[in-house]
């Protein structure tokens, strides 16, 4: 009997260790964990030199104090909650590294969020929390990937939100050439990147010290990590005809605007109120895969909070049940359909997975969103896959205007972390 108890204790202990290791190896993502939180945003603060009203995916530059981030979110009640945050340094792939806090952080390792304000004249009560970063209490001291983890009641294990961003020290020069004539197709559905990296300002002994990461429109699922360079020269690396750097062109993002609760904004078919929630019913979407490409300006999946005739959008904009509908005679059984965009952190979760409605012969999704302007695409994820395709619903075109971001990480032999020595956009 005693032997079985010891065996059980050892088994439970081993499972706990393996679980801890598994969590440590999981890449951190910008997302909400608290069920009563909404509208997690990372943007340049109005106090920042880079604030110009444009929608940008922000980052910090080491030693540049003019760049300031604003992190904000809503707690869906007027009850005051006690939130704090801490700072983590990450590997190039987004997993935790082994650096102690004193090697990447100046100041306190925990800061309270004291800037909050209740919503005013809204059907949905909420409390808007915000803070600026870096600040007098906490600032990063080295380059690389970072995550701010927000937690409640002083309990670091009780994480309610994670915000990921980068701190860069520009030590490289890079040229990016986007072409439609890819190694698999000529002016069709794909875009290929050729990348020329100049390392003259950075001492690199081996190309294995460099990790290149490429993102399209802030997406994580189709991110390319550490492709091998096709041409290696002294202090010069080139990625030419690299099949790993071929991306679906996709299509321009769709968008809607529900800044008004009384007048139909762009792509809104009907507004209503049921004494509990405001509702915005979007026009039924169409399959665009078989349609010709149409060039339209977009913000590549980003969103903005906006309440008509208000200078205080953060606390006067209300929450709306937004209804997406994608007519389809029959459901697909070989995968799932998602509404993809920054409002859903470009993840594939139950909150943005569409369900098939047999009565209406359509995929539907209801998403609780703060008033404003939003962009999205319908993404299809095949069973057993982690990368979405746009070809089935939205179509994919070489002409699509996508936003590419290239990260250059350097980890010399013997180093314990990935420096970010270059960040370039196109």
C-alpha positions in Angstrom: 0.0 0.0 0.0 2.8 2.4 1.0 4.6 1.6 -2.3 1.6 2.6 -4.3 1.3 5.9 -2.4 4.9 6.7 -3.1 4.5 5.8 -6.7 1.4 8.0 -7.0 3.3 10.9 -5.4 6.2 10.5 -7.7 3.9 10.3 -10.7 2.0 13.5 -9.7 5.3 15.3 -9.1 6.7 14.3 -12.5 3.5 15.5 -14.2 3.8 18.9 -12.4 7.4 19.2 -13.6 6.5 18.3 -17.2 3.6 20.7 -17.1 5.8 23.5 -15.9 8.4 22.8 -18.6 5.6 22.7 -21.2 4.3 26.1 -20.1 7.8 27.5 -20.2 8.2 26.4 -23.8 5.0 27.9 -24.9 5.4 31.2 -26.9 3.7 34.2 -25.2 1.1 36.0 -27.3 -0.7 39.3 -26.9 -4.1 38.2 -25.5 -6.6 38.5 -22.7 -6.9 35.7 -20.1 -9.5 37.4 -17.9 -13.1 36.7 -18.9 -14.4 40.1 -17.8 -11.8 42.0 -19.7 -12.1 43.5 -23.2 -10.3 45.7 -25.8 -6.7 45.1 -24.9 -4.7 47.7 -26.9 -1.1 48.5 -27.5 -0.4 51.8 -29.3 1.9 54.8 -29.3 0.9 57.1 -26.5 -0.2 60.7 -27.4 2.9 61.7 -25.4 5.1 59.8 -27.8 7.0 61.5 -30.6 5.7 58.8 -33.0 2.1 59.5 -32.2 0.6 61.0 -35.4 -2.9 59.5 -35.5 -1.9 56.7 -37.8 -2.6 53.1 -37.0 0.8 51.5 -36.4 2.1 48.4 -34.7 4.4 50.0 -32.2 7.8 49.0 -30.9 10.6 50.7 -28.8 14.1 51.7 -29.8 16.9 51.2 -27.2 18.1 54.5 -26.0 15.2 56.5 -27.7 13.2 58.0 -24.9 10.8 59.7 -27.4 9.0 56.5 -28.1 6.3 55.7 -25.5 3.8 52.9 -25.5 0.3 53.1 -24.1 -1.3 49.8 -22.9 -5.0 49.9 -22.1 -7.9 47.6 -21.5 -11.5 47.6 -20.1 -12.9 45.7 -17.1 -16.6 45.2 -17.8 -18.0 46.6 -14.6 -17.7 49.7 -12.4 -16.1 47.7 -9.6 -12.5 48.8 -8.9 -10.0 46.0 -9.4 -6.4 46.0 -8.3 -4.1 45.3 -11.2 -0.3 45.3 -11.5 2.2 44.3 -14.2 5.6 42.9 -14.6 8.1 42.6 -17.5 9.5 39.4 -19.1 12.3 39.0 -21.6 11.7 36.5 -24.3 13.6 34.5 -26.9 13.3 35.2 -30.6 10.5 32.6 -30.8 8.5 34.2 -28.0 9.3 31.7 -25.3 10.7 32.7 -21.9 14.5 33.0 -21.7 16.6 32.4 -18.6 17.7 36.0 -17.9 17.1 37.2 -14.3 15.2 40.4 -14.1 18.1 42.6 -13.1 19.8 41.8 -16.4 17.0 43.3 -18.6 15.0 45.6 -16.3 15.7 48.9 -14.5 13.5 49.8 -11.6 10.8 47.7 -9.9 9.8 44.3 -11.0 6.1 45.0 -10.3 4.2 48.2 -10.9 0.6 49.0 -9.9 -1.9 50.4 -12.5 -3.4 53.5 -10.9 -4.8 55.2 -13.9 -8.4 54.2 -14.4 -11.7 55.8 -15.2 -15.3 54.6 -15.2 -17.4 54.7 -18.4 -19.9 57.5 -18.8 -23.5 57.1 -20.1 -22.9 53.6 -21.5 -25.3 50.7 -21.5 -22.3 48.4 -20.6 -20.6 49.6 -17.5 -16.9 49.3 -17.7 -13.7 50.7 -16.1 -10.9 51.8 -18.5 -7.4 51.1 -17.3 -4.2 52.5 -18.9 -0.5 53.0 -18.3 2.5 54.2 -20.2 5.7 52.3 -20.8 8.6 52.8 -20.3 8.1 54.9 -17.1 10.0 56.0 -14.0 9.2 52.8 -12.2 10.2 50.3 -15.0 12.1 50.3 -18.2 13.9 47.7 -20.4 17.7 47.9 -20.6 18.5 45.5 -23.4 17.0 44.8 -26.8 14.9 41.8 -27.8 11.3 40.5 -27.4 9.4 41.4 -24.3 6.0 40.6 -22.7 4.2 42.7 -20.1 2.0 40.5 -18.0 -0.9 42.1 -16.1 -2.1 40.3 -13.1 -4.7 40.8 -10.3 -4.6 41.2 -6.6 -0.8 41.0 -6.4 -0.8 37.4 -7.6 1.6 36.9 -10.5 0.2 33.5 -11.3 -3.2 35.2 -11.8 -2.4 36.7 -15.3 -5.3 38.4 -16.9 -3.6 39.9 -20.0 -0.3 39.6 -21.9 1.1 42.3 -24.2 4.0 41.4 -26.4 6.3 44.0 -28.1 9.9 44.5 -29.2 12.8 46.7 -28.2 15.3 47.1 -31.1 18.9 48.5 -31.5 19.3 49.2 -35.2 22.7 47.7 -36.1 21.9 46.4 -39.5 20.8 47.6 -43.0 18.3 45.6 -44.9 16.7 45.6 -48.3 13.4 43.8 -49.0 12.2 43.0 -52.5 8.6 41.8 -52.8 7.8 40.0 -56.1 4.9 38.3 -57.7 7.0 36.0 -59.8 7.6 33.4 -57.1 9.4 30.1 -57.3 6.1 28.3 -57.5 3.9 30.5 -59.5 3.9 33.5 -61.9 1.7 36.5 -61.0 -0.9 34.4 -59.2 -1.8 33.8 -55.6 1.5 34.3 -53.8 4.1 36.9 -52.8 7.8 36.1 -52.3 10.3 38.1 -50.4 14.0 38.4 -51.3 16.0 39.9 -48.4 19.5 41.4 -48.4 21.0 41.9 -44.9 24.1 44.0 -44.3 25.9 43.3 -41.0 28.8 45.7 -41.4 28.0 47.4 -38.0 27.6 44.1 -36.1 30.4 41.5 -35.5 29.0 38.2 -36.6 31.3 35.2 -36.7 28.9 32.7 -38.2 25.5 33.0 -40.0 24.2 30.5 -37.4 24.3 33.4 -34.9 21.5 35.2 -36.9 17.8 34.4 -36.6 15.5 36.0 -39.2 11.8 36.3 -38.4 9.2 37.5 -40.9 5.6 38.5 -40.2 2.7 39.4 -42.5 0.1 41.8 -41.1 0.9 41.0 -37.5 -0.2 37.4 -38.0 1.5 34.6 -36.0 0.2 31.5 -37.7 2.1 32.0 -41.0 5.1 33.7 -39.4 8.4 32.4 -40.9 11.2 31.7 -38.3 14.9 31.3 -39.0 15.0 30.4 -42.7 18.5 29.5 -43.9 20.2 32.2 -46.0 20.8 31.2 -49.6 23.9 33.3 -50.0 26.6 33.9 -47.3 29.3 36.5 -47.7 31.5 38.2 -45.1 29.1 40.3 -43.0 26.4 39.9 -45.6 23.5 37.5 -45.8 21.0 37.1 -48.6 17.7 35.2 -48.9 17.0 34.8 -52.6 14.6 32.2 -54.1 13.8 31.0 -50.6 10.6 29.0 -50.7 10.1 29.5 -47.0 9.6 33.2 -47.7 6.6 32.7 -50.0 3.3 33.9 -48.5 -0.3 33.8 -49.7 -1.2 37.3 -51.0 -4.6 37.0 -49.5 -7.0 39.9 -50.1 -7.6 43.4 -48.8 -9.3 43.4 -45.4 -13.0 43.9 -45.0 -14.2 46.6 -42.6 -17.1 48.0 -40.7 -17.8 51.1 -38.7 -20.3 51.3 -35.8 -19.2 54.6 -34.3 -22.9 55.6 -34.2 -25.6 53.6 -32.4 -28.4 55.2 -34.4 -27.2 55.5 -37.9 -25.9 52.6 -40.1 -22.1 53.0 -40.6 -20.0 51.4 -43.3 -21.0 47.7 -43.9 -23.7 47.8 -41.1 -27.1 46.6 -42.3 -29.1 47.2 -39.2 -28.7 48.6 -35.6 -31.0 47.5 -32.8 -31.3 47.6 -29.0 -33.0 44.8 -26.9 -32.9 46.6 -23.5 -29.7 44.7 -22.6 -27.3 45.0 -25.5 -26.8 47.1 -28.6 -26.6 45.0 -31.8 -24.9 45.7 -35.1 -25.9 43.3 -37.9 -23.4 43.4 -40.7 -24.4 42.9 -44.3 -24.0 39.2 -45.3 -20.5 38.6 -46.7 -19.7 37.1 -50.0 -17.2 34.6 -51.1 -14.5 36.7 -52.8 -12.3 33.8 -53.9 -13.8 33.6 -57.4 -14.0 37.4 -57.9 -11.4 39.6 -59.5 -9.0 41.5 -57.2 -10.1 45.0 -56.2 -7.6 47.4 -54.7 -8.9 49.2 -51.6 -7.0 51.0 -48.9 -6.9 49.2 -45.6 -5.0 49.1 -42.3 -4.0 45.4 -42.6 -6.4 44.1 -39.9 -6.1 46.9 -37.3 -8.9 48.6 -35.5 -9.7 52.0 -33.9 -12.0 52.9 -31.0 -14.4 55.7 -32.0 -17.6 57.1 -30.6 -19.4 59.6 -32.8 -19.3 63.2 -31.6 -17.1 62.5 -28.6 -13.6 63.5 -27.6 -13.5 60.8 -24.9 -13.8 57.6 -26.9 -12.0 55.5 -24.3 -14.8 56.0 -21.7 -17.8 57.1 -23.7 -17.8 54.5 -26.5 -20.3 51.6 -25.7 -20.0 47.9 -26.4 -22.0 46.3 -29.2 -22.9 42.7 -30.1 -21.6 42.6 -33.7 -23.1 39.9 -35.9 -21.0 38.5 -38.8 -22.7 36.3 -41.3 -21.2 34.3 -44.2 -23.9 32.6 -46.3 -22.9 29.0 -47.2 -25.2 26.3 -48.6 -23.4 23.6 -46.7 -20.8 23.6 -44.0 -17.2 22.5 -44.5 -16.2 19.4 -42.6 -12.4 19.5 -43.3 -11.7 22.6 -41.1 -13.0 25.7 -39.3 -13.7 29.3 -40.3 -12.5 32.2 -38.2 -12.8 35.9 -38.2 -9.2 37.1 -38.2 -7.8 40.5 -37.3 -6.1 42.5 -34.5 -9.3 42.8 -32.6 -9.0 39.0 -31.9 -5.2 39.2 -31.5 -4.8 37.2 -34.7 -5.3 34.0 -32.8 -7.6 31.1 -33.5 -9.8 30.6 -30.4 -13.4 29.9 -29.6 -14.1 33.7 -29.3 -13.6 34.2 -33.1 -14.5 30.7 -34.5 -17.6 30.9 -36.6 -20.4 28.3 -36.1 -22.6 26.9 -38.9 -26.3 27.8 -38.6 -28.3 25.1 -40.3 -31.5 27.2 -40.3 -30.0 30.1 -42.1 -27.4 28.1 -44.1 -24.6 30.4 -43.0 -21.5 30.6 -40.8 -22.2 33.1 -38.0 -20.3 34.8 -35.2 -21.4 37.3 -32.6 -18.5 39.3 -31.1 -18.8 41.8 -28.3 -16.8 44.8 -29.5 -16.3 48.4 -28.4 -17.6 51.0 -30.8 -15.2 51.9 -33.6 -13.9 50.8 -36.9 -12.7 47.3 -37.4 -11.0 45.2 -40.1 -11.2 41.5 -40.6 -10.7 38.6 -43.0 -12.4 35.2 -43.1 -9.7 32.6 -42.5 -10.0 28.9 -43.1 -7.9 26.5 -40.9 -7.8 22.9 -42.2 -8.1 20.2 -39.7 -4.8 19.3 -38.1 -3.2 22.5 -39.4 -2.1 25.6 -37.6 -1.7 27.9 -40.6 -4.8 29.6 -42.1 -5.5 29.9 -45.8 -7.4 32.8 -47.4 -7.8 31.1 -50.7 -11.1 29.3 -49.9 -13.1 32.3 -48.9 -11.3 35.6 -49.4 -9.2 34.5 -52.4 -5.5 35.2 -52.7 -3.9 37.7 -55.1 -0.3 38.8 -55.8 -1.5 42.4 -56.0 -2.7 42.6 -52.3 -1.1 45.3 -50.3 0.3 43.5 -47.2 2.4 44.8 -44.4 5.6 42.8 -43.9 7.9 43.2 -40.9 11.4 41.6 -40.7 13.2 41.0 -37.4 16.9 40.3 -37.2 18.1 38.6 -34.0 21.7 38.0 -33.0 22.8 35.4 -30.4 26.6 34.9 -30.4 28.0 31.6 -29.3 27.8 31.4 -25.5 25.2 34.2 -25.2 22.0 33.6 -23.2 19.6 35.8 -25.0 18.5 37.0 -28.5 19.4 40.7 -29.2 17.1 42.4 -31.7 19.6 44.2 -33.9 17.2 45.1 -36.8 13.5 45.7 -37.4 12.4 46.6 -40.9 9.0 47.1 -42.4 7.5 47.2 -45.9 
